[in-house]
Amino acid sequence: MLRQPLLLLARSERVKKLVSTMPVSSGIVSNYVPGESTEAAVAAAAALVEDGLAATLDFLGEDTLDAAQADATVAAYIELLQQLSEHGLARHAEVSVKLTAIGLMLSGNGSGHKIALENARAICRAARNAGTTVTIDMEDHTTTDATLAVLAELRQDFPETGAVLQAYLHRTEDDCRALAHQGSRVRLCKGAYNEPESVAFQDKLDVDKSYVRCLKVLLNGGGYPMVATHDPRMIAIASSIAADVGREKGTYEFQMLYGIRPEEQKRLAGAGETVRVYVPYGQEWYGYLMRRLAERPQNLSFFVKSLVSKK
Ligand code: FDA
């Protein structure tokens, strides 16, 4: 019940200033974000690969209204991809990209759509050169159509590009049907933003039911489903549907966030499943951290203690 108030509070500039000055090394931040530099991201990916896991790395940032910032984000991804290749990690580590971090909201010289598409193409080209792939994260519902439109164009040149769909949106079962085709990588998550009831299920049970319906569509389809959840019930249901429809392990994968249920990540990998861990890094960790706290209010007291004790 704390989720919506927390996500609203996260939009306060005062709260943002207070929280953003915490060091990344402080317990609550480093639980979810391994560091701010490319080196920290590569080291985290290497440690996961060592444990038999795969990774998808996200250079943190979103909602940029500054073209130079969007360019800097593209440059950061290109540097990361080169580093992954040089460290021999590209076969097991891809990248996740938010289109609002690379210009989707920009206006002026050319539309946000055009800028985000060109920037995403540059990242996809660098990923292909490195021997890996890109997944386009999904953000709040005001960007869903724009994100899927950019993805469709991107896939003409880079069909390996992954999509993300959010089970909390009413529209998502239909979007799953549209994307469940041969060669289509689709990450299914529950959804992390504060959405109105006109577009999204509000009740956790309704979100879970939608997640299961979407799983059925994706696992019965011809694409490569990426089952992104920490929920033990959803994981068990996905495994059971995959077995029922005769899917071999490795024709789909599980995904979880860095720092969340690491033992379960290793257990699934040990059982022969492909498990990919989403690793966010960089200085812009505020929005990401607040979404994780909103999902897990149990962490709030720990968080408040870190704030009070910050230097
Ligand atoms: P939910 O939050 O309902 O939790 C269900 C159960 O999972 C809990 O009861 C508990 O058992 C377990 N659990 C959850 N969090 C835990 C924790 N911190 N510690 C221990 N147990 C925990 N969202 C989005 O809108 N766009 C996106 O692009 C992405 N991308 C993405 C990638 C990947 C790899 C993942 C895993 C998730 C995303 N998400 C996302 C986030 C997603 O939408 C969702 O907000 C979170 O995954 C939380 O939802 P769960 O499915 O884990 O279940």
Residues whose N, C-alpha, C, O or C-beta is under 5 A from the ligand:
A	BS01	FDA	D137 M138 E139 V164 Q166 C189 K190 G191 A192 Y193 A228 T229 H230 D231 P232 Q255 M256 L257 I260 R261 Y278 E295 R296
